[in-house]
Amino acid sequence: MKNFKRILASVLTVVMMATSINLSFAASTNFSDVDSNFSTAVNRLSSIDIIKGYEDGTFKPEGTITRAEAAAILVRMIGKEKLASYSTGMSQFSDMSGHWGNGYVNVSASAGIIKGYPDGTFGPENKVTYAEIVTMMVRALGAGEAVGAAGVWPNNYLNFAVIEGLTDDVAILPGAPATRGDVAKIANVTLDAEMWKATGYDSDGTRTYEKTDATNGGVKTLFEEKLELTKDEMFTVTESLGNGALDVNQFKAGIDTDDSGVIDAGEISTFTFVEGMEKSVLPGEEVDIWSNDDNEVVMIQHAEESDQDLIRFSDVTAVAASTVELKSADGTEKKHDLLAGTVYVIDGTVGVKADVDEDLDLSGKALTDKDGDVTHLYVTNYNQAMVVEEVTIDEDDKEYKIDADTDMPNSDSRLSYDLDTDVVYVINALGQEIKLSDIKAGDMVQYTNNNTYLLVYPSNIVEGTVDAEDAEIIGIDGEEYSINPNFEGGSLIDSINVDDEVKLFLDASGQISMLEKVVGGTASGDYGVIADMYDYTDEKGATKVKVELVNLTSGQLTGLKLFDAEETDAEGVVFAGEDFYNEGTETINNDAALLADGYADYVGKAVKYDIKSDKIILYAIDADEIAGVGVNTSDLDISKEKISISGANYYVDSENVTVLQATEIDSDNVLTLKEIKFSELKDTDNKEFIMVEFDEDKENAEIIYIPMTDSADAGNVVDTKQVLNKSNDDNLGVITNVKALTGDNYKVTVMTNEGSEFFYVNENEAEDISTTAFDGSTIDLDTSADWTKFEGLLVAFSSDESSYVTSENIQFSNAINSAKFYEVNSRNEVEMLNSSDLAIEFDAFMNMFILEADMTGANAVAAEGTVTLTPANLDDGDTVVISGTTFTYQSLDNAGANFTTTADLEADIDALANVSAVAAGDVITVTATTAGFAGNAITMTTTGAADEVTLSGATLEDGLDANYIVDDIAASTASSIAEVDSDETDYSDAHADEANTVYYYTVQVDEDGDLVDLDASDLAGTDVESIAIMTFDPNEF
């Protein structure tokens, strides 16, 4: 590691690219009265002790400076302050004896930087003028003699300063006293200006000078030649500013001192920037670091000796398996190789290559190794935008708040920063580092999702009528404007049509970064359904409401937007009893007398709407434009393409009508709509249909909206989907296989009573099809890992003429039961015995079919129940029957199967085969212990009254709860199943006799075509019409 005092190496000078991301920390200031106009210069010079402030913490940038103070600044700039401390004894000027600045004046005079007056005085307390301070700076650069001989003072020095850029951004009045802030600006630039050197003599004996450059020994500056700072060379940045526990002005870097090839924790140091001098650092970059005597970082640059190359790019144009193509600001595209260990950093956070989306505009930097391979790729996605209305700055608390213009898109946005804790990087359109305080009202700000990276430029708004549009461009008055691919406003873009009035907000490259639809193509508004609506408190503390609608014509979402309550109220009443805007307080409110749950009550309502200034205005739909609202007694006749509503008949064109059905309102009160085909509906009565977009006679409608209906509960909550689709019980069977087809479609094979059948599901429908597997997990049809778990499940479905099924026309069941099979009787009925000794009969040739399969049980859960005794209330003779064994309470006799106490009963039950019992107080937990499918059930009964003996949780009525794995399913017959004696009436005896276990589904189809699972108790002794499927495992016998 090199850590030493030395002449500073030259600073790497980089020309900024228009779209680079040369990022800068938004600097604060060391002095309470220094604003952004002077902070860069003042902070830098104070950090290296060239200028000083006052004891009260101020700098007084508007104050003046004396000639003695100017001499002190120049002496420090040329690195001679220690010499000045030794030069106080003698005085070169008659008025300097005993003056605090005598040493500084002596050194600066000896260096030819300052001169006195003709009377031999210096005038140390005179205010230095702009002409004088510029002259001193030029002389400090070594150009004084050459400039002095070239013209008349002070014009010769002032002209030189202009040419060299020393007085840029400073208003020069030659004879006026220079302000402290302007002196700091001139001194800061002078430090980095190229010095001049003597080169020889002309033929007339005049000395000649030239600017230092590569042809005469290299560029020299005062900063590199005269100031002594500590330099750490070839350190690798390991953590960026403010990362983890670091302060916002700290970073970490290290060096491989032991040449192990790895920078260990002990080789890493924490570096702290001088306050206000922070610069961005890139993890992985090799840098040189300069620090002052307080060990604070003054400057950082890409290491001179590094083999790395730092590439700035304006876009990532292609990402492949092992290469990336980067576009520079001049439009040149170059391909670079990627390494297996390339690090990808997106908006300051380490990600993966897949996060680098070539379809977006991602500017950034890349680090390459000596072979030109990319080791680190840093990209920034400016995908948010606002027009600034106000910037609030609290210099004392270091708080910045940037509020969006309330009349522009994204009007509720606020960027808020605490610079004691937040790191933020700000650049302008030229890629130059600026500060938050440089942002002003009217600016356009693009920023990342994490609000950490800001791109600032003057807003550029184009207004006009759309004359061309597609997914990538919008044309106005013959000019086409590309849509920034980072722009997150797809639903709004989709809503733009030719002849719409719009405002386009253009980014620094002329692309659309924000968009406002001023007026839709239909001035009366579009038809829509409210999909989401809620109030919230924005970052300014104001109550706002956001709303999202589904356009009933296109089926597209508008995206969440601010609700314009004031304009909505001005247009009329939308919902009875609701005023959305409070005129008195000028705030939004929800005072609906009829709607108790606030804005969530409006979700699912049909309205008309416009989007203006990126805000949504709602209108009521006129009575002559709509039919069916609130009428749940409407009838649908598919063949006649007719809906009858309150005695009136309305018609549709079944081939062209748009049908949108509300399918769900989730726990967040967000509505889901789905477009369905009219041909998929069935004749139905007493449903609710809302019809809009009528012809002039209000007879034929173009849109049908099927809303949610109330669940008939006490609160009449509108949260239930109306069942309108065709029945799904056209086919019934057990799934034997699921596989993917080309084109992202799926094929499901099912064993039915007619043999092996199949149906298809397209990828969009598959996303909505899921069910519960035997193990209780949720499985999805579009997830390949779940396909084997579908095998063995019951499925009921209806398919179209092409054998495709929708999510509306399919149902599943995992409610498989088990029983002991003992005969097919003379009436061709299958007879079984379940674990409750209940006999079950099915017609083997009418409503039942038989399958065989390999049945495996995993993660078996034994039946479990509890017996709770109340000893004080027990009567002699009360019984508890556990799986056929009777235990009797006898207060004076606990012999045999009798029990006197809870402990007696626990011991008796625990002695049974295949059962364990554990008592806690007067509660006995009874658990089956036999593994496998057979015999793993408990039956429990009692003759005790409810206040004597209580049974709970007891019986798994049809056997074991298990995760079934079903494989190799095939058709079979009842005659293939092994039987036991036909007179068997006891489940345990049947198990002992090795009766075959069979697994069966029993279901019923209700009036809406939905499947209802049935169990043995539903079937016993009744005439319930059911459908049954029975499966057995031939390997059991």
N, C-alpha and C positions, 0 to 999 in steps of 0.2 A: 504494500500500500504506500502510495506517495502522499505525504502530508507535510507540506513545507511552505516557507515564505519564498515567493519567487515573483519575478516579473510575469504578469498575467498573459496567458496566450490569447490570441485574437478571438473575438467573439464571432461565432457563426452567424452570418447575415443571411436571412432567408426572405425571398420575395414571396409575399402572400398570394395564394391563389384565390380566385373569386369564390370558390365553393369549398375551400379547405376547412378543416376543423382545428386550426391552431388555437387551442382553447386557453382562456385566461381566467384565473380566479377573480371574482368581482372584488377588487381591493377595497379595504377600508383605509383610514388615514391615521397617522400618528398624532395629529393635532386636531383639537376640537373645532377649529375655525377654517380648516382647509377642505374645500370641496373638490369635485372631480376635475375641475379646470386645472388645478395645480397639484393634485395628490400624487400623480406618478412621479413628477420631478422632485417634489418635497420629500416624499417617502424615501426615494432612492438616496438622495443626497444626505438626508438625516441618518439613514442606516449606516452610511460609511463616514459619518462625522464631518461632512464638508459644511453643512449648515446646521444651525442650532435654533431652537425655539426659545420661548420664555418660560419662566418658572410656573406660570399659571396654566401651562399646557397648551398655549396658543402659539401660532406662528406669525399671525398678523400679515397675511399675504398682500394686503393693500397698503401696508405701511412702507416707509422709505428705508433706505440703507445708507450708512455713512461710507466715506471713502476708506476709513480704517477697517470697517467691517468687510468692505469689498476686497481689500488687500488680504485679509485673513482667509476669505473664501478662496482666492486665487492661490495662496500659499498651500492650502490643504489640497487643492486640485492638482498641484504639481508635486505633492508628496514631500514637502519641505517643512512641515509644522514643527518637527523636533529641532531643526536648524533655527527656526524662528525663536524658540525658547532660549537658544544660546546667543542670540543677536540683539539683546535688549540693552546692552551697556552703552553703546555709542548710538548717536542719532545722525542720520544723513540729512535731516531737515530740522530747521530751527524750532519748530513748534511741536516736535515729537518727544522731547525729553520727558521722561516720567509717564508718558501716555501708555495705556494698556496695550495698544497696538503697535508699539515701536518696533518690536522684533518682526512682526508680519510685514510692516512697511519696509524695513531694512532689507529683508530677504526678497520681497517682490520688486524692490527698486534694483537690487543687484542682479536680478534675473531679467531686467529690462521690461518688466510687466507694467510698472507704474512710473510716473514722473511727477515731479513737484511743480510749483508755480515759479515764475521768474524771480520772485523775491526770496527764494530759498525756503519757502514754507511748503507744507503738504496739505494743510487743511483737513485734518483727520475727521473732524465732526461735520464737515460740509456734506451735503447730500450728493451721492454719486448720481450723475446723469446717465441717460440711456447711451449717449455717445461715448461717455467715459467707460462704462462697464463693457460695452461691445469692444472698445479698443483694448481693454485689459484682456478679454477672452481671446482676441485674435493674436495678441502678443504671446499669450500662454501656449498657443498652438505652434509658435515658432515662426509665424508669418509676419511679425510686426515690421521688421526692417524692410522686407520686400513690399508690403502694402504701403508703409509710410513713404516710400520713395516713389510711389506710383500715382500720387495725386494730392489733393488738398484735404486736410483733416476737417471735419470728421467723415466727409462723404466717402473718402477712399476706404475707410474701415467699415462703414455701414454698408457700402456696396459689396465688399468682400463677404460680410456676414450674410447678406441676402443670398449671394451665389452659393455659399457653403451651407445654407439652410440653418444657420445659427439662430436666426430671429423668426423662424416660422411660428405662427400662432402668437406672435407678440406685436402689439401696436407700438411702433417706435416714434417717439417725439424726442429728437436728439438732445435738446437742451432741457428737457423736463426731468425731474427726479425719477429714477427708476424705482418701481415697486419691488418689494421683497419676493412676491410671487413670480414676477417676470424675470428677476435675476436668477431665481431657481430654475426656471424653464430654460433660459439661455445657458446656464452652467451645465444643466443635465445634457443638453444636446452637444455642448462643447466637449464634454468628457468622451463622447463617442465619435467626434469628428476626426478626420484624418489630419495628422500633424504634418508640419512642413519641416524641411531640412535644408541646410546650406549644401550646395553642390560644387562650389568653386568661385571663380571670379571672371568677370567679363574682361575684354581687352582694355577697358578704361579703368580697371581696378575695382569695379563695383561687384559686391558679392551676389551670387545667384542662388535662388531657392526653387525647390519644387515639392510638390505634394508627395508624401510617401505612398508607394504602391508596390505591386509585385515586381516591377522592373528595377527598383532601387533598394532592395532589402526588405520589402514587405510593408504592408500597411501598419502604421503605428498610431495609437491613440493615447490620450492622457490616462484613460482608465487602465489600459494594459501596461503602460510604461511607468507611471508615476505612483500608483496606489499599491500598497502591499496588503494582500489578503491571503488567507489560507485556502489552498486549492486541494481538493480530493479528486484524483483522476480515476477514470475507468470504473466507477461504481455502477452497479446494476440496480435499477429501481425495483423494489420488491413489493411495496404497498403505496397506493396513490394517496393524495391529500385526504385527510380526515377519515381514512378507512379504519373501521373497528374502533379501538379505543384512542386513536390518534386525534389530536386537535385539528381544526380545519386548516391550520397553517403548517402541519407536519406531514412528512412522508418518511418512508423507510427505504434504505438502499444499502447494499453490501458489496463486498469484493472477495473473490476466492483467493485468500491469502496463502492457503496451503496447497494450491494448485490441484485440489482433489476433483475438480470438475463440477463441484456443487458448492453453492454458497450456504454454509451452515448458519444456524441461528446465532452463534457467537460471532459471526462475521458480518452481522447486520447491525446498522446504526440507525437511530432516529434523528432526522434533520428537521430543524425549525426555521422557516422563512422569517426574515424581518417583517414585522407587521406591515401589511399593505403591499408587499413585494412578491406575493405568492404567484407562482406560475404552475401550469398543469404539468404533471409528470406522468409518464407512461410506464406502467409495470413491464419489465423486460428490457427497457432501453438502457444502454450504457451511456453514462453522463459524466461530465466534469462539474464539480460543485465548488463555488467560491463562498467563503464565510468570513465575517468580520471578527474583530477581537472579542466580541461577546458570543462567538460560536453560532451566530445566526446567519442563515443563507442569504446572500445578496444576489447571487445570480446562478443560473444552472443552464447548461447547454449540452447538446449531443457531443459525446466524447470525441476529441480530436483523433485519438489513436484507435477508435473503434472500427472493427470490420463491418459493423452493421450499417445499413443504409436506411434512412427514414424517408419513406415515400408518401407524399400527400396525393390524395385522389378525390375526385368529385363524384364518382359513382362506381359501384360494383356491377359490372355488366354481365358477368357469367361466373357461375360457381360449379365446378365439376368435382369428380372424385378426388383428384390430386392436383388441380390447378384452380386459380382464380384470375379473372380478367378485370383489370382496374383501368378506369378512365381518368386521365388528367384534365386539368382545367382547359387546356388547349384543344381538347377533343381526342387526343391520342389515346388509343387503347393498347394495353400491353398485358400479355399473359405471364403469370408467375407460378412457379411450382409451390405446392403446399407440402408441409412436413406432416408426418403422422402425429406429431405432438404440437402442431400449430395451435396457439391460444387465440380464441375468438372472444372479443370484448364488445358487447353491444350496450350502448348508452352507459358505459362505465361498469357494467356487470359482466362477469365471465359467463359465457354461454357455450353453445355448440355451433358447428358449421351450419346446421339446418336453420339457425336463427338469422343467417346472413342471406336475406331474400333478394335475389337478383332482379325481381320484378319491382322492387322499391328503389327510390333514390337514396342511397346510403353513401354519404361522404365520410371521409376519415383519413386514417394514416395506417401504414403498414411498415413493420420492421422486417428487413431481410438480412440473412446472414451473408458471409463472405462469398457463398455460391449463388447468391441471389434468390434463395428460397425464403418464403414468408414464414417467419417464426411467430409473429403476433399480428393480428388484424383487428384494428379498432374502428368500429363503425358507429355512426350516430343516425338515428331515425327521428327527424323532426316531423312528427305526425300530428301535432296539435297546433292550433293557431288562434290568435286573437288580435284585435285592434285595440290599442291601449287608450283608455280614457284618462287615467290618472295614475301617477306614481307617488306613493307616500313614503317618505324617507325619514326615519328617526335615527339621526347620526349618533345620538347618545346611546341608544339601546341597540344600534346596529340592526335595525329592522327595516326591511324593504317590502312594500306591498304594491303589486302591479295589478290594477283592475281593468277589466275589459270594458269597452264602450257598450253601454246598455242598449244602444240602437243598432248594434251589429251582431252578427252570428257569434255564438259562444259567449253571450252577454253576461252569463253568471260566472264566468271564469275569473279566478284570482290566483296569482302567483305570489306566494308569501315566503319570505326567507328571514331566518335569524342567522346572521353571519357569525355568531359565536358557535353555532352548531351545524350550519348548513354550508355545504360546498356547492357553488354554482359557477358554471362556465359560460361566458357571454362573448359572442363575436358579432361583428357586423357583416354586411353582404360581401365585403372584400376579404373576409377572413381575419380581420384585425381584432386584436384583443381590446375589449371595452369593458366598462363597468355597469353594474345595474343602474347607477345614478346617471349614466349617459342615456338611458331609455326615457323617452318623453311621450307626451300625449300625441296621438295620431300615428305613432309607429306601429308597424306590424311586427308581431313576435311569433316565431315558430319555436316550438319547444317539444322536448321528449316526454314520454309518458311519466317519467319519474321527476319531471320539472327541473332536472339538473343541468341540462344543456339548452341554451337559448341562442337563437339566431335573430338578429334585430335589423330592420331596414325600414325606410319610409313606406307607408302603405300606398299601394297602387290599386285603385278600384276602377273597374270597367263596368259600365251600366249599359243596358240595351235590351233589344228583343232578340230572342234565340231564333236563328235562321238555319242552324244545323246542329245536330247532337248525336252522339253515340257514346259508347262506354269509355272512350278515351279523349274525346274533344267536345267542346261546346263552341259553336260559332255565333258571333254577334256582328251584325253589319258587315258581313263578308270576311271578317277576320276570325281565324280559328285559334282557340286557346286550348292547349293540352292540359289534362287534369293531372295534377301531381299524384303519382301512384301511392304516395304515403297518406293521401287525404282520406281520413276515416269518415266518409259521408256517402257511402254507397247507396243507401236507400233514398237519400235526397237527390243524388245524381240520377237515379232511376226514375224519379218523379218529374224530371225536367222534360218538357216537350217543346217542339217548335212553336213559336209565337208566345211563349212565356216571357214575362219580364223578369230579368235577373240582374244581380250584382255579382261580379266575379272579383275575388280578392287574390291578386297575383303575388307569387313569391319572388324572391330575388332573381330567379331565372325565367320569370314570365309565365310560370305554370299556375294553375288554379289551386290555391291552398285552402280557400274557404269559398263558400257559395251561399248566396241568399236568393231564394225564390220569392220575388216581390209579389207577384200575383199569378195564380195558376191560369192555365189556358181557359178554364171555365170560371168566370168571375163569381158565379154563385157558389163555388166550392165543390169539392169532391165528396162522394159518399164514402163513409168509413165507419169502422167499429173501434171503440176504445179498447185497446189491448192492455194498457197499463196507465195508471194515473195515481200520483202520490205527491204529498207535500214534503218539504225538507227545509232546513236552514242552510243558506249558502255561507260562503266564507266571510261575507260582510255582515252576517247576523240577521239577514232579512229572510222572511218566509217566502219560498217560491214553490211552484207546482210544476212538475214535469208530466208530460202526457205523450203516449205513443199510440198511433192508430194503424189499423190494417185498411188499406185502400180497397174498397169492395169491387172496384173495376179490375185492378191489376193483381190484387192479392198480396201486394208488397207492403212492408212495414215502412212507416215514415221515419223511424228512429226516434229515440227519446228527445223531445224538444221542450223548451219553456212554454208554458201555457199562458197566453195573453188574456188574463181574466178581465182586465178593464175593457179591451176591445170586444171581447165576447159578450159582456153585459150590454155594451153600447149597441150591439147588433140585435139584441132581443133575448127572450127567455129560452134557454135550451132545455132545462129540466124544471118542471113545476116546483115552485117553492125555493129555488136556489138563486141567490145573487152571489156571483163569484168574487166581486170586487167591492171593497168597502170604500165608498167615496170620502167618508169623513177622515179615516186614518190613512187613505191612499195605500192600503195594503190588501193582499189577497186574503180571503177568508172562506170558511165553509160553514154556513149557517143553515143548511138544509133542515127543514122541520121534519121531512119524511124520511131522510136518509141518516141512519144513526152511525154508520161506520165510515163516514168521511168519503174521500174521493174513491176508495175501493169500490163503493157501491155503483159507480158509473162504468166500471169495467164490463164490457160486453154490450154496452148500449150503442145503437146505431145513430149516427149524427152526420152532418155535413161539416166540412172543415176547409180552411185555407192555411197556407204557410206563408207568413209575411215576416220579413226581417228575422228569419229562422225561428219564429215563434208560431205556435198553432192557435188559431182562432176557431172556436166551435160555433155552429149554428144548428138550430132545430130544423128537422126535415119537415117541409110543409105537408099538410095532410093529403094534398092531391098528388104528392110525389111518393107516398109510402103506403103500405098496407100491411096489417097483421101485427102491429106492435101491441104486446100485452094480451093477445088473443091466443089462448092455448086450446082452442076447440076447432082448429082448422083441419081440413081433410085433404089428403093428397091422392090423386088418381093418376097413376103413371101412364096408363095407356092413352088417356085423353089429354095428357100434359096439362093438367088442371089442378089448381089449388083453390079450395072453397074456404073463404074467410068471412065469418059473420053474415052468411047468406049471399055474399057476392062471389062470383067466379072470376078467377084470374088465370091467364094462360102463359105458357112459355114455349120457346123453341128448344126442344130437348137437345138438339145438336149444338146450340150456341149459347145456351144459358149458363151463367156462372153460378155455381153453388158453393158457398163457403159455410162450413159448419164449425161452431165453437165446440172444442173437444175437451178442454180442461181449463180450470182456473186454479193455479197452483197455490202453495202456501204463502207466496209473496203477492198474491192477488194479480198475477199476470195471466192474461188470456192467451190460449193457443187456438189458432184457427187452422183448418185444413180444407183444401179444395177437393171436392169429390165430384164424380160424374152423376148426372141426373139419372142415368140408366142404372146406377148402383142402388138407387133408392127403391123402396117397396111401398105399395099402397098402405096408407096408415090413416088413423083417425085421431082426433083430439091432440094434435101437436101444434107447436108454434112455429110459423114461418113469417119472416119479414121480407117483403118484396119491394124493390126500388127500381129506378131507371125504367119508367113506364113509357109507353107510346102516348100520343095525344089523347086517345080515348080511355087511357088508364085501364086497358084490358090485357096487354101483353107486357111482361116485365123481362128485363135482361139479367137481373141479379136476384138470387134467393139467398138470404142469410138465415141460418138455422141457429138461434141463440141457445144458451144454456137455459135450463128450467130449474124451478125450485125443487128442493129435495123433500118437500112435504113435511119438513120438521117444524118444530114450534116457532122457529124464527123465519120460516119460509126463505131460507138462504138460497140464492140462485147460484148453484154450484154443481148441477147435475147435467150430464150430457144426455140429449134426447136420442133415443134409439130409433133410427129411421132406416138403417141399411137392411139389405136382404138378410134373411136368416143365414146363420153360419153352420147349420146342421145338415146341409146337403150330403156331407160326407163325414164319417166318424171312424176313427181308427187309432192305432198306436204307431208312433213315429219309429221308423227303422233306420233312417239315414238322413243326414243333412250334408250337402256339399255345395261348393261355389262353382259357378259356371263362368265362362268368358263374358266380359261386359259387366262384371260385378253383380250379376244376378245369382239367385240361389235356387237349388232344387231340393225339395223335401219329399222323401219317400215314406208312404204310410201303408201299413197292413190293415185292410178293411175287411168287412164281411164279404166283399166282392173280389177279394184278392189284393194284390199289391197295386196301389195307386200312387200318384205323385202330383205335386203342384209346384209352381214357380213363384218366386217373390223378387221384385226388382229392388235395386239397392236403396232407393228412397223409402220404400215401404218397410224394408228390413230394418232400417234405423228405428222404426217405431214398434217393432215386434219384440217383446221380451216376456218372460214368464218366470215362475219359481220352480227350480229343480227339486229332485227328491231330497237333496241335502239342505234345502232351505235357501240356497243362494239364488240371486237373480241372474238369469242367463239371457244373452242377447243373440238374436239370429245372425247379426252381422259380425259376430265375434267368433272366429274359428275355434278358439280354445273351448268354447261352450258347446260345440256341436254334439259331442258324444253324450253330454248331459241331457240333450233333447230326446235321446233314444229311450223308448219305453213310456214316454209321456203320452197321455190321451190328447188327441187333437180333433177339433170339429171345425170344418171349414166349408166355404163355398167359393168356387173359382169361376172366372169368366170363360168366354169361349176359347181363349188361348191358354187356359189352365193357370192363369195368374191369380194370386190371392192378395188382397189388401189387408192392412192391419185392422180394418173394420170388420172383416169377414173371417176372422179366425179366433179360436179360443183354445186354451190348454187347461189340463188338469193334472196335478200330481197326487190326487187323493186316492192312491191305490190302497186297497185293503187286503187282508189275508184271512184265510179260513182253512178248515180241514175238509177235504172232499171225500164223500163216502159212497155216493151212488148216483146212477142215472136210473130213475124209477120207471115204472111201466107207462107213465104218462109222458115220457120223454122230457122229464124235468130233472135238472141238475139239483142235487141236494148237497148242502154244505153245513158245517157247524162252526160258528165263530167262537171266539175265546170266552164269550159270555154264555156258552152252551145254547145259543140261539140258532135254531134251524133256519136256513135260507134256501129258497127254491127259485130257480130261473127256468124259463122255457128254453130248452137248448136249441130249438129249431126256429124260433120266431124273433126274439129280441136279444139274442145272445150269440157270440161267436167265440171260438176257442183258439188261443195261440200257444206256442211253446217257445221258450227262450232260456238262455243261460242267465240265472238270477243270482246276483251276488249282493251280500249286505256289507256295508262298511259303516264305521262310526255308529254302531248300534246304540240306541238309547233305551235302557230297560224301563218297563212300566214302573210307575212309582205312585204311591198314594199315602194318605195319612189317616190314622185312626185317633180321634181325640175323645178321651173319656172325661166324664164329670163324676168322679167317684161318689160324691155325696148324694147324687141323684139315681145311681144305679139300683135296679131291682133284681133280686134273685131270679134267674131264668133268662135275663137279657142275653142275647147271643151276638157274636161277631163271626161272620163266615168269610174266610180267606181262601180263595181258589178251591172251594168245595169242602174245606175242613172247618167244622163248627167249634167255636170256643164259647163256653157258657159261664156267665158270672154267678158265683156262689160265694156269699159273704163269709161263710165259715168253712169252705172246702175248696182247696186249690189242687186237688188230686187230678191226674189225667189231663183231660181237655178243659178242666175247670180253671177259672182264674179268680183271684180275690183282689189283686192290686194291678196297677199298670205294669209293674215289673214282671208279674206273673205272665200277663198276656204277651209282653214283649218276648219273654223266653220261649213261650209256646209257639209263637209265630216264627221266631228265628230258627226253631227246630225243623220247620217244614223244608222239604226239598225245593230247591230252585228259588227260595225266597230268603231275604235277610230283613231283620227288624232292628231299629235303633230308637230308644225312647229318650225324649227330652221333656222332663216334667211329666204331664199326662198326655203328651202327644207322641204317638208311635209312627215313625216313617217306615213304610213297607216297600221294599225294592225287589224286583225280579232279578235273579242272578244267572239264569241260563243264557249262554251266548247263542247266536244264530237266530234264524227266523222263527223256528218252531218253539212252542212252549214258553215263550217269553212274554207272558201277559198275566195280569193279576185280576181276579174278580173279588169284590168286597161287598158284602151286604150286612145288615144288622136288623135285629128285632127291637133294639133299644129306641126309645123316643128321642126326639131331636135334642132335648136337654140332658140326655144321658150319654148317647154315643153319636159322634159326628164323623162322617166319612167325606174325604175330599180328594180331588185329583186322581182318584184311584185308577180306574181301568183304562188301558189302551184297548178299546173295545174290540178292535179287529187285529190285535197283535202288536208287534214291535214297531216303534218309531225308528226308521232306519234310512240311511242313504242307499237307495237301491241303484245298482248298476245292472243294466239290462242289455243283453247282446244276443246276436244271432236269432232274431225273431222270425218265426215262420208260422204258417197256418197249421192247425191241428184239429183234432176232434176230441169230444168228451170221452170217447171210448179208449183213448190213449192214456188216460189218467188212472193211476193205481187207486183201487177202492179198498175200503175196509167194510166190516159188517154193516149191513143196512140198518140194523137196530141200534147202532151206536148213538148215544145221546149225551155223552160226556166228552168235553174237549180234551181233557187230560188223558182219558182212556184212548181217544182217537190218536193222540200224539204217541202214546205208548205202543199202539198197534201199527205205528209207522204209516199212518194215513198221509197221503200226499198233501203238502201245503199248496194251495192255489192263491193267486193274487188277482184281484179283480177290481174293476171300476164299475160303479153304478151311477148313472146320471139321468137327469130329466131335462127335457127341453121346455122352457116356459113360453108364454105367448109372444114374447119378443124375439124368440129364436135363440135365447141365451141358455147356456148349459148350467144346470144346478147340480152340484155334487150331492149324492145321497149316501147314507150309511145304512147299516143293517136295521137300526131301530126305525128308520124311515120306511123300510120295506115290510117289516114283520107284520103279518096279519092285516095287510091293507091291500087295496086294489090299485096302488100307485103304478102308473105306466112308466116303465123305465127301460133304459138301454144298458146292456151289460157286456163287458169284454173281460174274458177270463184268460189268464196266462199261467202256465205251470212250467216247472223245470224238470225235464225228463231225467236229468242227471241225479235227482234225489232218490231214485229207486232203480 
